[in-house]
């Protein structure tokens, strides 16, 4: 390994995306159906506030691939849905995403918490193997994805959701830093 090591950013130097801002972007995207499994990265800032928000209907599921099927089925009647899980569940449900999202061309929109990812490094540089491989796997499967880590990263959420529904294809929002519960 060449090069010099940069000192790790201190916790106060790292900006986190706003959970309230993400929720506002989800609403702006005309999503009212949330299909979810608890995820330590997104629970405090997203899932718990969503569960109390009367603008959303939350469907709790047992398996991630079950959520892929539910979101795919909802798209048939024009209902926009969001599947929330962590990267271990994404990896577990890749065959369902391949079949329902890619082969059947259904717009499965997902927010995936990158559990174990260090807040000051990019996913492909993470010490966690399970985090490091997510983007290359999505690239190999030709699944659209974007990273949400900085506060301004949430600005593209409505456009990415619209693009997924207009093209009838999956999109994965990778949540690299826990959204602030504000």
N, C-alpha and C positions, 0 to 999 in steps of 0.2 A: 504494500500500500504506500503510494507516494503522496507527496503533498503535506501541507501542514494541517494540523487539526485546529479547527475553530472552536473557541469556547462555546459550550452549550448556552443557549439563550436562557435567561432566568425566567421564571414563571411570570413575573410582572412585565416582561418584554414581549410576551406572546399574546396576540389578540385572538379572541374566540368569537365565532359567529353567534349572532343573537337568535335564541330560540323563538322569541316573539316575531322577529323578522322573518325567519324561515316559515313560521306558521302563517304569517301575512302573505308570503309568496305562494304558499300552498293554496290558500283561499283565492288569491288572484288568479291561480291556474284553474279555477272552477273544480277543484277536488274537494269533495265532502265525505268521501268514503275512505277510511283508513283501516287497513288490514295489517295487524302487527303481532309480533312477538316481542317481549321485553328485551331491550338491548342496553347494556350498561353505558354505552357511549351517548345514546340519545334519550334515555328514559327521563332524566330530570328536566332537561331543557325542551324536549319535544313531546314525548309520549304522554307523560302525566298531564301537562297543560292541554294537550289534545283531548285526553279522556274526560276533561271537565268542560270542554268547549261545546256549547249546544249547536254550533254550526257544523260539527262533525258527527258522523256515526262511526264508532270504533268497533271493529270486529276482531276479537282476540282469537288467535289460532294456535294450534299445537305444533304444526310443522310448516316450514317455509314453502315447500312445494305446494302445499294446500293453498297458501296465500297467492301463489302464482296462478293457480287455477281459478280462484275466486276473482282476482283482478282481471284475468282474461275474460271470464264470463261476463263480468260487469261491462266490459267494453262493447259487448254485443248490443246492449241497449243504450249506448251512448253515455254511460255513467263513467266518470273519471274516478280512478281509485289510486291510492298510494300504498305500497307494501313497505313496511318498516321491519328491519332485521339487522343482525350483525353479519360480518363477513363469513363466519363459520356456516351460517344458514344459507348464505348465498352460494357457497361452494357445495353445500349439500343439495341445493335445488337446481344446479346447473342443467340437468337433463330436462327438467320441467320448463325452465327458461328457454332452452334450445328448442324444444318441441312447440310450446305454446307461443313464445315470443318471436322466435326466429322462423321456424317452419310454418306455423299458422299465421305469422305476421300480426300478432296482437300487441297492443301498446301496454306493456307491463312496466310501470314506473316504480322504481325502488329507491328508498333511502337506506343506506347500509352503513352502520357504525363500524369503524375499523378498530375493533377492540385490541388493545395491546400496542397500538401505534403511538410512538413518542410524539408529543405536540410540536417539537422543534425540528423534525426531519420529514422529508418527503416519503410517501409510502414505499417507493422502490428502494429506499435506503434504510428502511426499518430493520431493527434487529429481529423482529418477529417474522418468521418465514410465512405464516398465514396472512400477514399484511402485505409483505413484499410481492407475493405472487398474484394478488387480485387484479391489478391493472394489466399485466401481461396475459392473464387468462381471458379477461374481457376483450382485450385487443385481438387475441387469437380467435375468439368467437364472433368478432365483429359486432360487439355490443357497445353502443354508445354509452359513454360515462363521463362524469365530471367530478372534480374534487371540491368539497366545501370544507375550508379550513379557516380562511380569513373572513372578517366581517363582510367584505365586498363580494365574496364568492357567492353569496345568496342571490345577488341581483339577476343572475341568468336563469333562475329556477323556472319562472313562468314561460320563458322562451323555449327552454329544453323540454318542458312538459308538452307545450303546444307542438313542438317538432316531433316528439314521440307519437302523439295522437294523430297528427297530420300524416306522418309516414307509416303509421301502424307498426311500430317497432319498439323494443324495450329501450329504456334509459335507466342508468344506475347513477345515483348521486352518492358518492363515497364521502362519508362524514369522518374527517380526519381528526377533528377536535370537538370535544363535547360542547354542544351549543349552550350558551349561558341561559339559565332559567330566568329570563327577564321579560 
